[in-house]
Amino acid sequence: MECTFCQIVSGKTPTHFLFQNDKVVVFKDINPHAPVHLLVVPKKHIRSINDLNDDEREIVSEMIMTAKQMAKKMAVHKSGYRLFFNVERGGGQIIFHLHLHLIGGW
């Protein structure tokens, strides 16, 4: 079975993208923990941080720079926001497709 985020990235769900380019997509978390809670997801399936290869370093940079742009677009760049990865089940990862959380807006 294809992972949830792979289905979203491939357009198999009605998910609205706030941003996308050739490497990542951004959409709202369906279970938000803050007024602004976005997910930055690579289009390429990478299971978790633990599964990154050296040749995939660029994707993490792309995710962080995209999150920075989205923080500005969502007007939380000045008030502050958090960026974080959950890694493996013990670290809170529920969907095993690499993704970066952007939360803020309190």
PyMOL commands that set and color helices and strands:
alter all, ss='L'
color gray80, all
select helices_A, chain A and resi 4-9+49-51+54-73+89-91
alter helices_A, ss='H'
color red, helices_A
select strands_A, chain A and resi 19-20+24-28+36-42+81-84+100-104
alter strands_A, ss='S'
color yellow, strands_A
deselect
rebuild
show_as cartoon
